[in-house]
Amino acid sequence: MTDTDPRTENSLLADADAAQAAADLVAVAATTLTASELGRMLLNVGRTVTDEDDLLQLLQQFVEIAHQAIEGADSSGVTIDMGGRTYTAVHTDDRTLEVDLKQYNAGEGPCLHAARTGTVVRTDADSAQQAWPEFAAAARAEGIRSFLAAPLFANEQAIGSFNLYGRTSAAFDRIDADVLDLLTTAVSRAIADFARFQSANRVAETIAHALESRPSIEQAKGMLMALHQVDADTAFDMLRRESQAKNVKLHTVAADLVQRLSAAGPAAMA
């Protein structure tokens, strides 16, 4: 993307690490487990959400799981739409951001409809053209022909949507919608856990602020990966444990680590 927009510029790229096993679980379990059962299993696969940084990490993983588990999903992301704030929290590729912006600019579309009505939307370009003509024309120009979106909830109030875009017509079927519903149930449980003492509006603001501070976390993760020869999940867990031990926000721990290692110079990374 050549242009920046505050509604997408801080969005996180989905985290592919360790997502394939969970995606396989989703694909197999979709027809045999209830939403709540799979939700509990997926949250056990993931991590306990204790703050906004944990929540963003979980969203990254779940978007990648959906991207891998649902064959027709060429682009995927999460939209937060609450209290006058609309932005993309997590995405898989630049096309996701481009299509999201088309929707935000038009003020209408399947993802916003899912978020604002609390209903799952599964449609193709022709039907979208009738319901949201401005957005559908813009999405078609980006090569998107199919849409699947499900609402995300915090304390029974919709705060956004989990969105899948397909480049082929009729890319999503009823089973795909059921799979996405299972995934959004799991994600909504995590958001509700995180938001149990906050309003949904406050959750939307907190996630937005966390996105702005996320670069320091990613930089700290990269430094720890190089220093200790570990993967991204292990590096994040190292930051998380220090955050909990010091009772300090994770992004603060990350910023301090980056400052210390940068001051120490190349020798610290050897």
Secondary structure, 3 states (H helix, E strand, C coil): CCCCCCCCCCCEECCCCCHHHHHHHHHHHCCCCCHHHHHHHHHHHCCCCCCHHHHHHHHHHHHHHHHHHCCCCCEEEEEEEECCEEEEEEECCHHHHHHHHHHHHHCCCHHHHHHHHCCCEEEEHHHHHHHCHHHHHHHHHCCCCEEEEEEEEECCEEEEEEEEEECCCCCCCHHHHHHHHHHHHHHHHHHHHHCCCCCHHHHHHHHHHHHHHHHHHHHHHHHHHHHHCCCHHHHHHHHHHHHHHHCCCHHHHHHHHHHHHHHHCHHHHC
